[in-house]
């Protein structure tokens, strides 16, 4: 700002007094003096105009028309989303089988349309989007939800994420039933949080109780939770999160579009029909 004002003052001085630097020997200035005088005037006008624009632009953006900033941000976000969706489209098309292989699937495994859902069972926003997806699944049978259980909250996330992946080895239906239970029920209490040293054990015990209630073989489930399939799927979830720049949950890929955050039913339906 300081240097802009200095340059503005120089421009004004040149405009007002620049002619003094052009001296004519005779009474009438020659062609060269006229050209130099015009050049000085032009330079001064350009300096003044540039500085005025530079000084006025922040005032215009913050006071006169602040809405343009929002339009610029929106346009930038749309451009970034378009670039991200292009990358997602390319990756999903070439890695679909790998992305689905060990993941629990909610709905018809052979459905034409796929929703990938990165979620965490301790995330309240994930519960919100889960209920919206339930509405989607109730209204159409051409959609499947591939659950990518993103364990990001440590002991609150680990056991449920592993249990649902392991449950797929008994059946996708039971995995989906356990997923539903974990999203609808509280599998830890405030009392559980008081002793962090035993939190993981308490969460696992509560998760296994919910698993038993939906008909899972909990002894087998515990063994599978420690197995290679669960470890491979959790790695795949993390690798894909890094690939797509996922830092939080929920995060959806619907068809070939990415949607960070808990989007509503109508937006999900619109994305599915594109």
N, C-alpha and C positions, 0 to 999 in steps of 0.2 A: 504493500500500500504506500509506504514512504517514497519508494523510488518511482512509483507511478505518478505521484503528485509532483515530484521533482521534474520528471519528463514533461508533464503537462505544463508546468510553468515555463520550461524551456521552449515548448511548442508555441505558447502564447507570446513569449518574448520574440521569437523568430517571426511570428505573424505580424506583430506590431512594429518591430524595429529592424527586421531583416533587410529592408531596403537600404538601410544605412551602410551596410557592408558592400553595397554595389556603388561604386563611384564612377561617374561618367566624366570624361575630360572636357567634353563640349557641353553646350546648353542642352542638347538633345541626346539621350542615352542611345548607344549603339545596339545592334542586334544581340550581341553577346551579353551585354548588361541586362537587356530585357529577358533573355532566356534564363540567366542566373537568378534574376529577381523572381521569375515565375517558379523556378525550381524550389527556391527557398520558401515561397508561399505554399507550394504543394506539399513539401516536406512538413512544414509547420501544421498544415491542416490535417495531414495523416497522423502526426503525433498527437494532436489535440483529440481527434476522433477516436483513435485507439485508446487513449487514456480515459476519455469519458466513458467509452463502452466498458472498459475494465473496471472503472469505479462504480458504474451504474448496475452492472450485471448482478452482483450480490444483492443489491437493494431490490432489483426486479424479481429475483428468484425467491427472496425471503419475505418480501412485503407486498409487492405489486401483483405477482402471479405465482404464489407458492405451489399451486397445483401442478405446475409444469415439472417440479421436482419429482412428484409422485408418478407422473407420466413417464419421466425418464427412468425411474427405478423400475416401474412396471415393464417398460420396454426391455430394459436390461435383463430382468428376471425371465421374461418370455424368451429372449435370445439364449440365455443360459439353459433354460429348460429344454429348448429345442435341440441344443447341442447335446445335452445329457440324454434326451430321449433317443437321439440318433445313435449314441454309444450303446445305450441299453438295447435298442432294437438289434443292432449288429451282434451283441454278445448273446442275447437270448436265443436268437435264431440258430446260432452255431453251438450253443451249450445247453439246450433245453433238457436233454436226457440226463446230463450230469447234474443239473440243478434240481431235478426231481428225484433222482435215483434213490436216495436214502431218506428223503423227507416225508413226513406224514402228509397225507392228502385228504382234504375235507371235501366230500362230494364224489361225483363220478370220476374215477381215475382216467377215463377215456374221453372226458368232455372236450369240446372243441375250443373253449376259451379258458385261459389260465390266469389266475391271480396269485402272484407270489406275495406272501405277507411276512415281513420281518417284525416280530413282536416279542415282548417280554411279559411274562405273567404277573410281574409286580408293577407294571406300568398302567396307570388308570386310563390313559388315552388309548392304549391297546384294547382295553375292555370296551371302550366306546366304539372303536372301529369294528371290533368283533361282533357287537350287536347289529351294526349296520350290515356287515357281511352275512350275518344270519338271515336278515331280511332278503338279501339278494339271493341266497341259496334257496330260500323258501319260495321265491317267485319265479325261478327258472332252473332248468335241469341241464343246461348246456355249459355250466361253469364248474370249475374245480378250484379250490384254494390250496395252494402248496404252502405249508407252514415252515417257515425258516425261523426256528426258535433261537433268538439272539440273546444269549446270556450276558447281560451287561451290568446287572446289579448284584454280582457276586453270589453270596449264599442264599439270597432271596430268589435268584434266577436259576441257579445251576441244577438243582434237583428236579424242578418241574420241566425244564427244557430237556434234560436227559430222559426223563420218564416218558414224555410224549413221543420222543424219537424212538425210544426202545419199544414203546407200545405198538408202533407200526409193525414190529416183527411178529406180533400176535395177530393183528389185523388193523387195517386202516380205520375201520368202523370204531374199534375200541380206542384207537389213538384219538380219533375225533371226539369221542365221548369224554375221554379224559381231558382233552383240550377245553371242551365246553365247561366241564366241572371247574377246572382251574380258573377259567375266566369269570365264572359266575359266583364261585365260593371264595371265602377268605381262607387261604391255606396257611396263614400265620396271624398271630395276634400281637397286640402291643406288648403284652407280657413276654412274648417270645423275643421281642427286640431288646429287652432289658439285659439279657445275658448273651452277648454276641459270641461268646466262646462256644455255646451249644446251639447257636441259631441254625447252623447247617443241619445238625442232627434232627432238630425239631421240625424244620421245614420238610426234610426227607420223610420223616415219619408221617406227617400230615398228608403229603403227596401220595404216599403208598396207601394210606387209608382211603383216599379218594379213588385211587386206581382200583382197589378192591371193590369199591361200591359200583364200578361200571363193569365188573366182571373180568378184570385182568388177573392173570396169575402173577401175584406180586413177588414170589420167590424167583420166578423166571425173569420178571421185570428187573429186579435188583441185579441179577447177573448180567443181563443185556445192557443195563445202564453203564456198566464198566467195560463193555465190549468194544470191538473195533468199529462196528457200524455207527454207533453213537459218536465215537471220537472222530470218525471220518466226516460225519454230517456236521458236527459242530465246527470243524475246520472249514468245511465248505461254506457254512454260513458266514464265518469271519472273513474268509477270502473274498466272497461275493460282496460283503459289506465294504471291504476295502476297494474292490473293483468299481462299485457304484458310488462310493463316497458316502456311505450310510454311517451316521454318527449317533443316531438315536432312533427310537421307536415311537409309534408304528411307522412303517415304510412299505408302500405297496408298489408293485409293478403289475399293471393291468394291461394285458395284451403286450404292447411294446412301449408303454408310457410309464414314467416314474412319478409317484405321488408321495412326498414326505408329509407325515402328519395324519391326523384322524379325519379323513374326508367322509362326507355324508353319503347316504344311500343314493341320492339322485346323481351325484357326481360319479359314483362307481358305475351305475347303470349306463350313464352317458359314455364313459370310457370303454365299457364292454361292447357297446354298439358301434364304435368307430372302426 
